[in-house]
């Protein structure tokens, strides 16, 4: 496990300066945020970009009204059990005010259970959804599957697709995409002819793809993410499949493009506007924030941002900063009362412009995205190109 322990010295200094500037009797408390991601293991192709995104976020802004935010980072090794243990450590030992994480849906759900039990807000950067009170202490930054899959099905319908094959992960993300696909496809008269699954750590999907090819669907869509998400497309190309290939926003990742190679050329997928920030119209409000993200990312990491995942971490940070400013008017950081106020502020976020969309959260809904958070892109010779 790793952490931004070096930030503690800066935090202590900031607290001392803040204390001198405050009125007598005021309590100088810094904010603490725990960040969990997957720097190792099968989900690391997503977890590492998330890590780079949070570095960009901290480079962009590290204070709330002049008060330092301490960031403590832990690696869950792509293991949901470790993610849960990390969450407990952050809450019980480090006394964080909020948690941002993690790279995979199963890990995010594991953290959500700990966050709910301890009444600490979770800003999930993986696509995770829990109903009612189970999810009362979490919000989710990535766009919901129905919103993004709906845009894909619209494209399928416009292209005359009548049948579509599906293959996805055998986990919560695979289920979310399949459920969204079957519901929307039925409404548009498109038949989903397969429901094949595989584990993120699997090295072959030959058997599953043979079943798909045997059905001869007009198109194929996957419910996968990151590097493991390239497997079905590689196998489809090897089997000579000539139909249209589609994906979701969980594939907008340079490792996916690298591993998929020519097999994923021509892939159509939905994504947040950040991935084509420089291709957006000048009057798009997301363009400005997305370009600011790209600048901060370059400064923090010494390289350009070429994925969608790092921007989810950045947006999660913006959500925290915005909510923390409002919550501090009701309670001091580091207290149970502040955690409640912070949760309430997060779930009442209104028209907050990020890199992936404009966020509006409600207490009874995990997601804050709308149609402004999606565009359709096509992979052309390794570059994502905005589609009209």
Order of alpha helices (4+ residues) and beta strands (2+ residues): alpha-beta-alpha-beta-beta-alpha-beta-alpha-beta-beta-alpha-beta-alpha-beta-beta-alpha-beta-alpha-beta-alpha-beta-alpha-alpha-alpha-beta-beta-beta-beta
